[in-house]
């Protein structure tokens, strides 16, 4: 019997009861009704339960996002404190790593918070949702954060693709066109940039950016693998084998179901360990 290939999940949301206290009730309909997240899972998942789910899916490590989804107080917005993710990472350092969410409206105060999160709280990367702030990735307010990421030698992950209506009171424009990172990658060639959510509906545009720029990568999270565009599967399986990181965006995608979907793709034997584990390990410089 062949031993399983263990995975690193590059996009996971902290979903404990403590974290849920920082999410507005208004987003439940989006997650449960539209994204089909199991109601019991949506109510909250302890770290121990998450680890059991990860074990069942042969996931050895998850990158937990201290997300900053919109400015505080706006409808649908959530703001997970860095301390909550740092606490989870400190409790299970061999299973979790932290990504520090960015709110570009905070200016240099936010830049200093990011630096502190990396230098003193153990975070290994930054994370940004362009649509939550209705700012394109090449917006001037993001440039101090990119410069700080280069200085700290950490990747920044961001959602590239369409937004949804997370709360009826605040519809958000889709500002995450992948072509917008072309300028960023040109201006910051040392910056490691990971485009998450497959870039849908502009997947081919994101593939073009990853092909053009040495330090642009793609995360495969949030969209079920059985529905991925054929061009994306082909990219993973061929000339993009070193450029795509595995992810779920849990609880949007369940760990086990996603792993079964990946196995059903029948990726090449030499590609599977790169996609599931090694690419993330290299990009984030994990031991």
C-alpha positions as CSV (number, residue, x, y, z in Angstrom):
1,X,0.0,0.0,0.0
2,X,1.4,3.4,-1.0
3,X,1.9,5.9,1.8
4,X,-0.2,9.1,1.4
5,X,1.4,12.4,0.4
6,X,0.8,14.8,3.2
7,X,-0.4,18.3,2.3
8,X,0.2,21.9,3.4
9,X,-3.1,23.8,3.2
10,X,-2.2,27.4,2.3
11,X,-5.6,29.0,3.0
12,X,-7.6,28.1,6.1
13,X,-9.8,30.3,8.3
14,X,-9.7,30.1,12.0
15,X,-13.2,29.0,12.9
16,X,-13.2,28.6,16.7
17,X,-16.0,29.9,18.9
18,X,-13.6,32.7,20.0
19,X,-12.9,33.7,16.3
20,X,-16.6,33.5,15.5
21,X,-17.3,36.2,18.0
22,X,-15.4,38.6,15.7
23,X,-17.6,37.7,12.7
24,X,-21.0,39.4,12.1
25,X,-24.1,37.2,12.1
26,X,-25.1,38.6,8.7
27,X,-22.5,36.5,6.9
28,X,-24.1,33.2,8.0
29,X,-26.5,33.2,5.0
30,X,-23.6,33.6,2.6
31,X,-21.6,30.7,4.0
32,X,-24.4,28.3,4.7
33,X,-26.9,29.0,1.9
34,X,-24.6,30.1,-0.9
35,X,-21.3,28.3,-0.2
36,X,-23.1,25.3,1.3
37,X,-20.9,25.2,4.5
38,X,-22.4,22.6,6.9
39,X,-24.4,24.4,9.6
40,X,-22.7,22.5,12.4
41,X,-19.3,23.5,11.0
42,X,-20.3,27.1,10.6
43,X,-21.3,27.3,14.2
44,X,-17.6,26.8,15.2
45,X,-14.8,24.3,15.0
46,X,-12.4,23.8,17.9
47,X,-8.7,23.5,17.1
48,X,-8.7,19.8,18.2
49,X,-11.7,19.1,15.8
50,X,-9.9,20.9,13.0
51,X,-6.8,18.8,13.5
52,X,-8.9,15.6,13.4
53,X,-10.4,16.8,10.1
54,X,-6.9,17.6,8.8
55,X,-5.6,14.2,9.9
56,X,-8.4,12.5,8.0
57,X,-7.4,14.4,4.9
58,X,-3.6,13.8,5.3
59,X,-3.0,17.6,5.9
60,X,0.0,18.1,8.0
61,X,-0.1,21.9,8.3
62,X,-2.6,24.7,7.7
63,X,-1.9,28.4,7.2
64,X,-4.4,30.2,9.5
65,X,-5.5,33.7,8.3
66,X,-6.0,36.5,10.7
67,X,-8.3,38.1,8.2
68,X,-9.1,41.7,7.9
69,X,-12.2,41.7,5.7
70,X,-13.2,45.3,5.4
71,X,-13.0,48.2,7.7
72,X,-14.3,47.7,11.3
73,X,-18.0,48.4,11.7
74,X,-19.0,48.1,8.0
75,X,-21.8,45.6,7.2
76,X,-20.4,42.1,6.8
77,X,-16.9,43.0,7.8
78,X,-14.8,40.9,10.1
79,X,-11.5,41.5,11.8
80,X,-9.8,38.5,13.4
81,X,-7.2,39.7,15.9
82,X,-3.6,38.6,15.2
83,X,-3.5,37.4,18.8
84,X,-6.1,34.7,18.2
85,X,-4.1,33.2,15.3
86,X,-0.8,33.5,17.2
87,X,-2.4,31.7,20.1
88,X,-3.4,28.8,17.9
89,X,0.0,28.6,16.3
90,X,1.7,28.7,19.7
91,X,-0.5,25.9,20.9
92,X,0.2,23.7,17.8
93,X,3.4,25.0,16.2
94,X,4.0,21.9,14.2
95,X,0.5,22.0,12.6
96,X,-0.4,25.7,12.1
97,X,1.3,28.8,10.7
98,X,-0.1,32.3,10.7
99,X,-0.8,34.8,7.9
100,X,-1.4,38.4,9.0
101,X,-4.4,40.1,7.3
102,X,-3.9,43.7,6.0
103,X,-6.2,46.7,6.1
104,X,-4.6,49.2,3.8
105,X,-6.8,52.0,5.3
106,X,-4.7,51.9,8.4
107,X,-1.6,53.3,6.7
108,X,1.7,53.1,8.4
109,X,0.1,52.0,11.7
110,X,-1.0,48.8,9.8
111,X,2.5,48.5,8.3
112,X,4.0,48.6,11.8
113,X,1.4,46.0,13.0
114,X,2.4,43.7,10.2
115,X,6.1,44.0,11.1
116,X,5.4,43.3,14.8
117,X,3.3,40.2,13.8
118,X,6.2,38.8,11.8
119,X,9.0,39.7,14.1
120,X,7.4,39.1,17.4
121,X,4.3,36.9,16.9
122,X,5.7,34.3,14.5
123,X,3.6,35.1,11.4
124,X,5.1,33.8,8.1
125,X,3.2,35.9,5.6
126,X,0.7,38.6,4.8
127,X,-2.8,38.4,3.4
128,X,-5.1,40.9,1.6
129,X,-8.6,40.9,0.2
130,X,-8.7,43.7,-2.5
131,X,-12.5,43.7,-2.9
132,X,-13.2,44.1,0.8
133,X,-11.6,47.5,0.6
134,X,-12.6,48.1,-3.1
135,X,-9.0,48.7,-3.9
136,X,-7.1,47.1,-6.8
137,X,-3.9,45.3,-5.9
138,X,-1.9,48.1,-7.6
139,X,-3.5,50.8,-5.4
140,X,-1.0,53.2,-4.0
141,X,-2.1,52.5,-0.4
142,X,-0.8,48.9,-0.7
143,X,2.7,49.9,-1.8
144,X,4.1,50.5,1.8
145,X,2.9,47.0,2.7
146,X,4.6,45.4,-0.4
147,X,7.8,47.2,0.5
148,X,7.6,45.9,4.1
149,X,6.9,42.4,2.9
150,X,10.1,42.6,0.8
151,X,12.0,43.9,3.8
152,X,10.7,41.1,6.0
153,X,11.2,38.6,3.2
154,X,7.7,37.2,3.5
155,X,5.1,36.4,0.8
156,X,1.8,38.2,0.5
157,X,-1.3,36.2,-0.4
158,X,-4.4,37.9,-1.9
159,X,-7.7,37.0,-3.4
160,X,-7.6,37.5,-7.1
161,X,-11.0,36.9,-8.8
162,X,-14.6,38.1,-8.3
163,X,-16.1,39.1,-5.0
164,X,-19.5,38.0,-3.7
165,X,-22.3,39.8,-1.9
166,X,-21.4,38.8,1.7
167,X,-23.9,41.1,3.3
168,X,-26.9,42.6,1.5
169,X,-26.2,46.0,3.0
170,X,-22.8,46.2,1.4
171,X,-22.3,44.9,-2.2
172,X,-18.6,45.0,-3.1
173,X,-17.0,45.6,-6.4
174,X,-14.7,42.9,-7.9
175,X,-11.4,44.8,-7.7
176,X,-9.2,41.7,-7.8
177,X,-8.4,41.4,-11.5
178,X,-5.2,39.3,-11.8
179,X,-3.8,41.7,-14.4
180,X,-3.5,44.3,-11.7
181,X,-0.6,42.4,-10.1
182,X,1.4,42.9,-13.3
183,X,2.4,46.4,-12.2
184,X,3.0,45.2,-8.6
185,X,5.3,42.4,-9.7
186,X,7.2,44.8,-12.1
187,X,7.6,47.3,-9.3
188,X,8.6,44.7,-6.7
189,X,10.4,41.9,-8.5
190,X,11.6,40.5,-5.1
191,X,8.0,40.2,-3.7
192,X,6.5,36.8,-3.5
193,X,2.9,37.2,-4.4
194,X,0.3,34.3,-4.1
195,X,-3.0,34.8,-5.9
196,X,-5.7,32.8,-4.2
197,X,-9.2,31.6,-5.2
198,X,-7.9,30.3,-8.6
199,X,-8.5,33.7,-10.1
200,X,-12.0,32.7,-11.2
201,X,-13.5,34.0,-13.6
202,X,-10.1,35.2,-14.8
203,X,-8.1,32.0,-14.3
204,X,-6.2,32.3,-17.6
205,X,-5.2,35.8,-16.7
206,X,-3.8,34.7,-13.4
207,X,-1.9,31.8,-15.1
208,X,-0.5,34.4,-17.5
209,X,0.8,36.5,-14.5
210,X,2.3,33.4,-12.9
211,X,4.0,32.4,-16.1
212,X,5.4,35.9,-16.7
213,X,6.7,36.7,-13.2
214,X,9.2,34.5,-11.3
215,X,7.7,35.3,-7.9
216,X,4.0,35.1,-8.7
217,X,2.2,32.0,-7.6
218,X,-1.4,30.7,-7.4
219,X,-3.4,29.1,-4.6
220,X,-6.0,26.6,-5.6
221,X,-8.5,27.3,-2.7
222,X,-12.2,28.2,-2.4
223,X,-13.3,26.5,-5.7
224,X,-14.0,22.8,-5.6
225,X,-11.4,20.9,-7.7
226,X,-14.0,18.9,-9.7
227,X,-15.2,22.2,-11.2
228,X,-11.7,23.8,-12.0
229,X,-11.2,25.1,-15.5
230,X,-9.4,22.6,-17.7
231,X,-6.6,25.1,-18.4
232,X,-5.9,25.3,-14.6
233,X,-5.6,21.6,-14.2
234,X,-3.3,21.5,-17.3
235,X,-1.2,24.2,-15.8
236,X,-0.7,22.4,-12.5
237,X,0.1,19.2,-14.4
238,X,2.7,20.7,-16.8
239,X,4.6,24.0,-17.0
240,X,3.0,25.4,-13.8
241,X,4.0,22.4,-11.6
242,X,6.2,24.6,-9.4
243,X,3.8,27.5,-9.3
244,X,0.5,26.3,-7.7
245,X,-0.1,25.8,-3.9
246,X,-2.8,23.6,-2.5
247,X,-5.5,25.2,-0.4
248,X,-9.1,24.8,0.7
249,X,-10.2,28.2,2.3
250,X,-11.8,26.0,5.0
251,X,-14.7,26.0,5.9
252,X,-15.6,27.0,2.3
253,X,-14.2,23.6,1.2
254,X,-14.1,20.6,3.5
255,X,-10.7,19.0,4.0
256,X,-11.6,15.4,3.1
257,X,-13.8,16.2,0.2
258,X,-11.2,18.5,-1.4
259,X,-8.5,15.8,-1.0
260,X,-10.8,13.2,-2.7
261,X,-11.4,15.6,-5.5
262,X,-7.7,16.1,-6.0
263,X,-7.1,12.4,-6.1
264,X,-9.8,12.1,-8.8
265,X,-7.9,14.5,-11.0
266,X,-5.1,11.8,-11.4
267,X,-2.3,14.4,-11.5
268,X,1.1,13.1,-12.6
269,X,3.0,11.3,-9.9
270,X,5.8,13.7,-10.0
271,X,3.4,16.7,-9.8
272,X,1.3,15.7,-6.8
273,X,3.9,16.2,-4.0
274,X,4.9,19.6,-5.5
275,X,1.3,20.8,-5.6
276,X,0.2,19.4,-2.3
277,X,3.2,20.3,-0.2
278,X,6.6,21.2,-1.7
279,X,5.6,24.4,-3.5
280,X,4.1,25.9,-0.3
281,X,7.2,24.8,1.7
282,X,9.5,26.5,-0.8
283,X,7.5,29.7,-1.1
284,X,7.1,30.1,2.6
285,X,10.6,28.7,3.5
286,X,9.3,26.1,5.9
287,X,11.8,23.6,7.2
